[in-house]
Amino acid sequence: MPISDNARAVLERRYLIRDEHGNAVETVDELFHRVADAVASADANFDPKADVAATAQAFYHMMTELEFLPNSPTLMNAGRPLGQLSACFVLPVADSMEDIFDAIKNAALIHKSGGGTGFSFARLRAKGSTVNSTGGVASGPISFMKVFNAATEAVKQGGTRRGANMGILRVDHPDILEFITCKNDTKEITNFNISVGLTEKFMKAVEAGGTYDLVDPATHEVTDTLNAREVFEKIVSSAWQTGEPGIIFLDRLNRDNPCPGQGEIESTNPCGEQPLLPYEACNLGSINLVTHLKKGKDGYTLDKAKLEKTIRTAVHFLDNVIEVNKYPLPEIDRMTRATRKIGLGVMGFADMLLYLGIPYNSDEGVEMGREIMELVERVGHEASEDLATVRGPFPLFGESIFKDGKPIRNATVTTIAPTGTLSIIAGVSSGVEPVFAYAYIRNVMDNTHLIETNEILKNALVERGLYSEEVMKKIVEHGTLAHVDGIPEDLKRVFVCAHDVSPIWHVKMQAAFQAFTDNAVSKTVNFPNSATKEDVAEVYRLAYELGCKGTTIYRDGSRSEQVLNIGKVNDGTEEAPAAPAVDPYGTILPRPRPAVTSGFTEKVKIGCGNLYITVNYDEKGICEVFTNTGRAGGCPSQSEATARLVSVAIRSGMDPKEIVTQLKGIRCPSCLRQPGVPVTSCPDAIAKAIEKVIKVTHDGGRPAPMTASTPVIPVPHPAGMPSPDMSPAQAKLAKFCPECGSPLEHEGGCVTCRNCGYSKCG
């Protein structure tokens, strides 16, 4: 099984079955057998004599050879009592209090089962509208989004995957201006991605510089007119500041709606790539293109015969997923089985281009994208048609846009989804994104920093006799090969990272895949921090012109900047440090948590599993401690409470050494009973973690100046990796995983940690 140590660690941390004490009760190999056996069992539903064992073996081989992987809920839940295998759902939100809170309840059930949800709030009446039943006025869509957000926050605390939502509002809704800016304060509506639903009529008005109508969703009457170009510029401005809102083109989603008689498509899943009717679920999986390359004497080529075989087996797999899935709501069960939509996509595309020697940002690279996806689309549809001859077409086929053609098993077949955690397991680049970084630094607890290197680049440098620690340090420092001396131009041309790829090439690549994708393409256009609002506007216009169904952008460091600047204008001047906060009764108040911190995360074995402890500090010293037990059971509420109180105490001025004294040595029976546990309790573990940070700092937890005795850091900090001696301007660009402290990657409409598998979208 060609699974890396890091991939195995992610599987063990997030996917294996555990007992009530948090101990794994299956191996990685058993996980794949569990999934293969459960999904293959659907064959017997159509043929009592089906060779289910042979199908299970084919599925097992395809997954363990990393040729194809299904979405995370399938890996987590197949063959288990929960049995919920879908990643995402769309729920309707109708304009009544009963319907709104029914949607909240249904979303909670979905989040509890491990899925994400998409909503359109366009049916809700505008803020200030009359409510006839009460004589009052409506509070509007954004106020209810905050209620949905709060419900998600409550439910996600107990789940194995984070609840994620997509919120969409039509551009012609009367509250659209409030919606566009509702996430400019990044502390608000934190469990939602948001996108504006644009219409062709609106985009034509943008081009012409004209006006467009706002329409009351209840009466369908025009309530106002706005200048389309000004609204477009507001969308661009907010996206430039915070990365949101994204945009989707509603008319294009419905142009490709296979079952228009069932209603309009008005929303997508949380990452924007799966348009769904109300109560539909997506069943996604991705083919690893790297494992479909073959090496000859002249280099690598695509093994099309192998790829076609995998496509057919993957379509079979995903159709079976629909059959064995245990849906959280009967309405979802009915609707999903009626259309039987699947979403087969790819991952490792950028890595494949590296092996082939093709630059991502080139006409040749774009053409390869078109060629790959045309094959996936064509063979995938053929495989679905073959299944229909045995199993019958999807139940709504007779009223679908396909009704006059050859019967097909699935209303949609292809989707390009974000593959954050899946691509970590497969050890390849995410989805159809360029490589995010070829080398980065991983922090470890003993104040050393290890270089993580892309294996394809490393092998290419070794082959030419160019690999050295010094070269890799320079790549880390610059964040790219482009400005590193000594690397040949032909390697620089091929080994481009996300920030080397101009936004135009990002969109061209997205459009190439969209041309042969039934649903949509999840893609993030990464901008450098220096990008202008006009750069963002150009991407949105180009996405429209090239036929994309939507797009998402992220400007490096924009979210950190926005948090720092809330409530004041960033004019480049430095404010004097504030005096310690004291309330009217003389009680000391903790200083605010800084927007950006440095820190370390340590994994500690405890009596009931593992405890991950993060200790963060800023220029004033240790400022925060937090803990995570992952899926390992234990008593997370007590650990979290201890960490919160420690954080408040330290930021109120208490000496961290005194806190260590108070916590160290506290005893817990579950730790004392287990052999090999290095701590006596969770509080003891927290104390020892703080103590380790104190030892590599000075003055009770403040960053130490460099001296002859200071541990040597073997590589420099690159831009975006904060260190104690960084300026505020450098530090605010830093982005760390909240679980392990490693760099985060903005890809595929999502945020992913390549180290531990954390994903913003679940």
N, C-alpha and C positions, 0 to 999 in steps of 0.2 A: 504494500500500500504506500504510494509515493507522497506521504503527508509529512510536512516539515514539523520540527519540534514546536515552532510557534503556532502552527495550525492545530496541532494536537492539543496544545495548551488551551487554545480558544475553545475547541470542542469539549474538552474536559471541564472548562470553567462554565460554559453556557448551555451545553446541549445534553450531556449525559443524564440519565435517570439517577436520582439520589434518594436515599432513605430519609426518614424523619430526622436523623441526626446530621444530614448534609453530606453523608458519605456516598461516593459514586458506587452504584451497584451494577453498572455495565461498563464495558470497555468501548473504545472507539469502533473497533471491528463489530462488536455486538450492536452498536447504534445503527450502523449501516445495514446489518442483517434485519434489525427490527423494522427499519423504514422500508427496505426492499420487500420483505415478506408481507407487511401490511398493505402496501400499495398494489402488489401483484395479486393479492387475494380478490381484487375486483374482477379479474378475468372470469372467475367462476360464475359471476352474475349473468354472463352472456353465453357461456358454454360450460355445462356441468362437467364435460370431459377435458376442459382446458388444462394444459400442463402448467399449473401455477408455479411449481417448483422451478421450471425452466425460465419462466418470466422473472421470478424473484432473483435467480442467478444473474440474468442479463441486467436487471436493474442494479443489483449489488456491484457487479463488475463496472458498470458505467459510472457509478458514484465513487467507488474506491480507487478507480484509475483516474479520477478527477476529470472525466470527460464531460460530465454534466452534474449539476447539483440543483435540487429544488429549493424553494424559498425556505427561510429559517423555521417557520412554524411546522412545516412538514418534517424537517429533521428533528425538531423538538418533540412533536406530539404524535407522529404516526405510530400506530401500535400501542398507544397508551390510552387510558380511560378517557381523557379529555378529547382526543381525536380531532381537534380543530386545526386544519392544515392550511388555511388561507392566510395570506399576509395582510389583506386589506379589503375594505368594504365601503360602499357608498350608502348613506342613509338619507331619506328625505326629511326636510324640515318644513312642515306646513305652518300656516299662519294662524295658529291658535295655541293657547297656553297648554292645552292637553297634548297637542301634537309635539310641541317643542319639548316638553318634559318626557314624553314617550321616546323621543329621539335621544335625549340625554341618558335615559335608562338603557336603551338599546346599545348606545355607544359604550356605556359602562360594562355591559355584558360582553361586548366584543373585545374591549381592552383587557378585561379579566382573562379572556381566552387567548390573548397574545396577538390580536390583530390591531390594525390601524383603521381610521375612519376618515372618509371625505364627506363634506357637506357643502351644499349651496345654500346660502342664506338669502337668496334673491327673492324668495316668496314672502319674506317677512315684511310687513308694512313699515314705512319709513318712520324715523324718530319724530315724535310730535303729532303723528296721525291720530285721529279719533278712534277710540275703542268703544264701539256701540254698546257692548254688553255691560260696561261699567261706567260709561260716561267720562272715563279718563283719557289719557293720551299714551300712545305706544312709546316704548323706550328704544326701539330700533334694533337692527341686527347686531351691532357691535356690542351692545349690552348683553345680549344673549350669548354671543361668542364667549364672553367672560365667564358666564355661568358654565358653559360647556368646558371651558378651560379649567375651572375650579374642580369640576367633577373628575376630569382626567387626572388632575394632580392628586386627588384623593385615591383613585383606583390604582394608579400606577405604582404606588408604594409597595403593594403586595404582590406584584406580578414579576414574571421572569423577563419580560420585555416591556419597554417603556411605551405607554400609550402615546400615539402620534395622530395628529389630525391635520386635515387640509380644509381650510375655509375659503370659499369662493364667493365673490359677489359680482354680479353683472355690472358692466361699466355704465349702463343706463339706469341703475337703481338710484333713487334720490339721495341715499346716504353714501354714495361712492367716495366722496372727498374725505369723509371721516374714516372710511375703511382703508383708503390708501395709506393714511398716516397712523393707523391704529397700533402699529408695531414699531413706530419710531422710538418710543421708549421701550428698550429691549427687555425691560423687566415685566412688561405687560403681555398677556396672551402667549405665554411661553411654550404652551403645548400645541401650538398651531403653526404650520406653514400657511401662508396666505397667497392667493393669486387673484388677479383681476380678470374676469371673463370678458374678453374683447370681442366685438362683432366686426364683420366686414364693413358694415355701414360706418362704424366708428373710425376704423382705420382709414377709410376713404376720406372721411372728414378731416382726419389728422393730416393726410397728404395735401388736401385742398386748403387747409387752414380755416375750415368752416366750423359751424356749430352742430350740435346733435341734441336730441331730446332726452330728458329724464322722464321715466314712465313709472307711475304708481303701480306696484305689483298687484294690488287688490282691484283697482278700477280700470287699469290699463290706460288711464288718461295721462296726458302729458302734464307734468307739474312744473317743469322749468327747462331751460336750455343752457348748455355750457359750451365754451370754446373747446373743441376737441384737442387742439394742439396744447392748450394750457393744461388740460387734464393729463394728457400723455406726458408732459414735462413733469407734473407732480408725481406720476408713477415712477418715472426715471429718477427723480430726485430722492425719493424714499428708498428705491432699490440701491442707489449709489451709497446712501448713508448706512443701510443695514442689511442689504441683500434681499429685502422684501419690500413690496410684493413681487412675485413672479407674474408672468402673463400666460394665459391660455386663449386660444382662438376658438370660441364656442361654435361658430358656424362650421368650422372644419371638423370638429369632433362629431357634429351631427350629420355632416355630409357622409361620414363613414360609419354612421350608426347602423348596424346590421338589422336591427329590429325597431324601426321608427314607430311602428304601431303601438309599442309599449311605452312610448313617451320620449321626451327629449333627454339627451345626456347633458347634465348640468353640473357635474362635478367629477373629480378624479380622486385617486388614492393620495396619501400624504406626500409622495414624491412626484406627482404630476405626470406620470407616464401611463396610467391605466384609466382611461375614461370608462365610466360604468353607469348603467341605469340604476335608479334607486333599488336598493336591496340586492344588488349583485355583489359577488365576491370575485377577487382575482386569484388565480392559481398560477404562480410564476415559477420559472426555472431557467437556468442559464447554461449554455454550452461553453466550455473552456476551449477557446481556439488554439491555445498553445499546445494542447495535447493532440491536436489534429494537424501538426506539422510533421514532415518527415525530412530527414537529413540525407542528402546525396553528396556526391563528390563536388558538386558546384554550389553547395549550400542548402538552405532550407526551402521547401516548397509546401504548399497546402495539399494535404491528402484528402481530396474531395470525396473519394469513395467512402473513407472512414467517416467523414463529416456527415454525409448523407445517411449512413447507417445510424449514427448517433441521433440525428434529427428525428428519424422515424421512431426510434426507441423512446426518445424524450417525449414526443407527442403522445405515444401510447401511455407513458408514465403519467403525464399531466392529465390525460382524460380519466385515467384510473383514480387520480387524486380526487376529482370531483365526485366519483362514485363512492369512495370510502370516507369522505370528509364528514365530520359531525359538525354541522353549522350551528352557530349560537342562537339563531332565530328561525322559526318555521318559514317566515317570508323570504329569508335569504336562501334557505334550502330550495324552496320552490322556484325562485327566480334564477338562481345560479344553474340549477339543473335544466331550466327551460332554454337557456342560451348556451350553456356549456362552454363559456369563454375560457381560453387558456392564453398564457403569455410566455411564449418561448423566446428567449433572447440569447445574448452572448456576453462573455467576459474575456479578459485577456487580449483584447484587440490591439492595444498599444504594444504589449509585449510581443505579439505576433509580428507587428511591423518591425520591431527591433531585430528579431531573428531574420526577417526577410531583407533587412537593410533599407527600409522605406521610411522616409521622414513622415511623421504624423501630419505636419503642416505643409503638405504638398499635394498637387493634383493627383499624383500617383497614389498617395495615401487615401485621399477621398474616393478615388475610383476603386481601390481595394475594399473600402467600406461598402460601397454600392454592390460590388461583386459578391462579397460575403453575405450580405443581407438578402440579396436577390435569391441566392441559393437557399438560405434558411426559409425564406417566405415560400418559394416554389415547392420545395420538397416537403415543408411542413404542411402545406395545404394538400399536397398529394397524399401524405400520410393520414391526414384527417378524413379525406375522401375515402381512403381504403378502410378506415375504421367504420365509416358510415355504412359500407356494404355489409358489414357483419353486425354492427350494433345499432344501425339506424342513424339518421341525421338528428341534429338537436331538435327538440320538440317544437320550437317556434320557426323551424325552417320554412314551413309552408306560407308564413306571412312575412318572411324576411326578404332582404334584397337579393338573396341567392335562389329564390324559389323557382326560377326558370332555368337554373343551371344544374350541374351535377350535385347530388346530395353530399353534404359535408357534415362531419360530426360536431364541429366546434364553430360557433359564430365568429370568433376571432382566434387567431393562432399565434401571432407574434407580438412581442412587446420588448423594448429595451429597458430593463429595470436597473436600479442601482444595485450593485452587488457587493456592498461594503464588506460584510462579514464573510459572505460566500467566497469572495476573491481572496480574502486572507486564508481561508481554509484551502483554496486551490493554489495559493501561492502565486497569483498573477495580478495584473493591473485590473482596475475596477471597470466593469461595463465596457463602454466605448470611449471612456475618458483617456486622455494622455496620461503618462506616468506623472504622478504628483511630485515626487522627489526621488532622486537616484541615491541619495545618501542623507541620513539625518542622525542626530545624536539621541541616544536613549539614556535618560538619567537613571542611575542606580543609587541605592541608599548610602553607600559609603563615599559619596561625593566624587565618584568617578563618572566618566561619560564614555559610552561605547558607540562606535560608528556602526550604523546599520547600512549595508550597501546592496544595491540592486545587483542580483547575481548575473544578469545578462551583461550589464556594463562591466562588472568585475571580470568576467570571463573574457570579454573583448579586450580589456586593458591588459590582462595577463597574457593573452595570445600575442599581443604586440610588444610585450616586454615593458609596458608603461605603468603597470600597477605598483603603487607604493602607498604607505600610510600618509606620506606627505601630500600626494596627489589627492587622496580622499579627503584630507583635512581641508584642502583648498575648495573642493567641490561642496563640502558642507558649509564652508564659510561664505561662498558665493551663492549657494542654493541652486546652482546650475553649472553645466559644463561650459557655457558660452564664453565665460570670461576667465577660464583657467588656462594659463600658459602651458605649453607642452603637449596638449591633446590635439591630434590631427583634425583638420577641418571636416574631413568626411565623417568622423565619429561625432563631432559637435553637431553636424547637420542631421544625423539620424537620432542621436540621443537627446531629444528635446523634452523638457518637462512642461507641466501645465502652464507655467508662467512664461515660458519661451514661445508658446503658441499664441499668436495674436488672436484676439476675439473673433475676427472674421473667419479664421480657419476653424475655430470651435464650432461656429454656426454652420459653416459649409459641411463639416463632418456630420453634425446632427441632421442636417437636411438630407445628406446622402443615405443615412440609415432610415430616416423617416419615409423616404420614397418607397421602401419595401417593408414597412411595418404596419400591421393592421391597426394597432392601438397608437401608442406614442413612444417617444424616446426620452428617457430621463437623462438630463445633461446639465451640468453646471458650467457656465462660462466664467473662468477664473480671471480676474483682473488684478494687476498690481495695485498697490495702494495709491500710486500716483495717477491712476486713471481718472478721466474727467467724466462729468455727466453726459457730455456729448458722445463719449465712447460707449456708454451704456445705451444711449438712445440709438446709436448706430446698430448695435447688436439687436435690439428689439425690432428695429425697422427691417434689418436683414433677415431675421427669423420669419417675419411676415412675408417678405418678398420671395424667400426660397422655399416656402411651403411647410415650415415647421408647424406643429400644433401647439407649441408653447415653449417657453424657455425660462431658465433661472440664472441669475448672475450672483457672483460674490466677489466683492472688492476686498483684497487682502487687508486685514486689520480693521475693517470698517465697523464691525460690531463693538470692538474694544474702544475705538475712538468715540463712538456714540455714547456709550455708557459713561465715559469720562467727562463728556461735554454736556450731559443733561443739566439743564438749569443755568448754564452760563455760556458765554461766548468764548470760544477758544481763540484768544487773540495773541497767543504766544507768550504772554506774561505769566510769571510764576506767582502764585498767591503765598502769602506768609502762612506758616504753619498755625493751625488753629489751637487755641488753648484747650486743655482738657474739658470735656463737656460735663456740666453739673446741672442737675435739674433744680427746680425751686426749693425742694426740700433738702438740698445738700447732698443728695445721693450721686455717686460717680456713675457716669454713663460710659459705655464702651465706645472707643473711636470707631468710625465706620469701617466696614471691611473694604480694603483697597480693591480697585477694579482689576488690577493685574498683580499676581504674586509669583514667586518662585517656590519650588518645593520638592519634596521627595515622597515617594510612595513605597511602603514596605509590605510584603506579604508575610503574615505570621500564622503559624499553625496554632490553633486553639483546640479546646477539647471537643468542639462540635463542628469542626471544619476549618476554614481559613478566614482570617480577618485581614482586610486591606486597610492600612492606616496611612493617611496623607497628612503631612505636616508642611504647611506653607508659611512663607515669611516675605516681608518686604523690607524697605530700607530702614524701618523702625524696629525690626525684629520679628520673632514668631508672631503670627497674627491669626492663625486658623488651624484647626485640626478637624478632620472628618474621617469617618470610617464607612466601610462597605463590606458586607458579608457575602455579596453576590447571591448565589443560589444555595449557599452552604448551611442554611438554617441558623442555629444559634439564637441569640437574643439581640437582634439588631436594634431594637428600640432603646435598650439600655446603653448599648455602645454609642448610638447616635446621641442620646441624651448626655452621656459623659463628654463626648467630643464637643457638643455645642456649649456646654457649661465651661469647658476648658477654654474654648475660643473666646467666649465673652469675658472670662476672667483675665486672660492674657491681654486682650484689647482694652481692658479697664486698668491695666497697669500692674497686675500681679506678676511677680517674678516666676518665669517658667520652672525654675529649679524648685521652688516651693510646691508647685503643682506636682512635679515628679515625686517629691517626698511624700505627698499625701496619697498618691495613687499607687506607687510602687509597693509591691508585696501583697496587695489585696488578693484574697484567695477565692477560687471558685471550684466546687467539687468536680465539674466536668473537665476542667483542665488538670486537676490533680490526679484524677483516675486514669488519664490517658498517658501511656508511655511516650517519651520523645517529644512532649510538648514543652517548648522553651520558656513559657510564661506561666504565671499562676492564675491569671484571669485576663479578661479583656481590658479592664482598667490598667492592669500591670503592663500589658502589651502596649497600650497607648503611652504610658509613662516612659517605657524603654525607647519607644520611637522618638518621643520628644527629646529624651536624653541624648540620643545619637545625633540629632540635629544640633543640639547645644554644643556637642563636642567638636563639630566642624564649623561652628560660629563662635562668637565671643560675646561677652557682656550680656549673658542671659538670653541669648537667642537672636542677637543682632548679627548681620552679615560681617564676617571677619575681613580685615584688610589682608592683602597678600603679604606674607613674611617668609623667611627662610624655612620655617617649619610647617607652612601651610601645604596640605596635600596638593600635588600638581595635577591639574586637569590636562589630560593628554591631547585634547583638541580644542580649538577655539569655539566660542559660542557663535552660531550664525545669526543673521537677522531673523527675528521671530522666535528665538529661544532665549527667554529672559535669564539674566544672571544678576548677582547683587550689584555689579558695577555698571549695569546698563543705564542709559539715560531714559527718562520717561517716554520720550518719542520712540525709542527702540522697544521698550518693554510693552507698550500698548499694542504692538503688532503680534505679541505672543499668543499662541492658541494651544491649550493643553487638554488632554483627556481628563475628565473629572474623576476617572476611576484609577488610572495608572500614571498620569502625568506626562505621557508621550504626546508628540505633536498630533494634532487633528488634521484631517484632510477634508476639504469641501469638494465633494464629487457627487455626480448623479442626483442633484437636488437634495443631498443629505450630508451629514457630517459623520466621519468614521475614524476610529483609531486603528491603525494597522498593527499595533502592538498587542492589544488585549481584546479587540473585537467589539468594543463599545460603538454603538451607533445611535445617533440622535433620533433616527426614524425606527428604531427597534432592532 
